[in-house]
């Protein structure tokens, strides 16, 4: 999806550049004020396309993050259920309890690592956004640690 987004953006920008070049050739006979207005229009169009592409990319990133978090939550839930079932089985089988506990701990660790890596990425890319989400990240890490 990210590659398709980039290809679509590149195609749009190429089309605008081509139109810009054609307009530049035709604008040589126009008065300076009209040429400047034409160039300003194309610059505005290019900036608008850049903003649109950035917005679409951000939406793609947010969708991806939501899917990853949902997957991690589901793995955590299943691992916890399996652990509780193994604990409550009659008679309890120590090997199954241990395996279920290991899976649960692995699921928690993946959630913790994902949270840390995501925060580090946001910190590198957008320190202001990272500062806003720091307390939420710390709370989430504390909850993971307490479980």
Secondary structure, 3 states (H helix, E strand, C coil): CHHHHHHHHHHHHHHHHHHHHHHHHHHHHCCHHHHHHHHHHHHHHHHHHHHHHHHHHHHHHHHHHHHHHHHHHHHHHHHHHHHHHHHHCCCCCHHHHHHHHHHHHHHHHHHHHHHHHHHHHHHHHCHHHHHHHHHHHHHHHHHHHHC
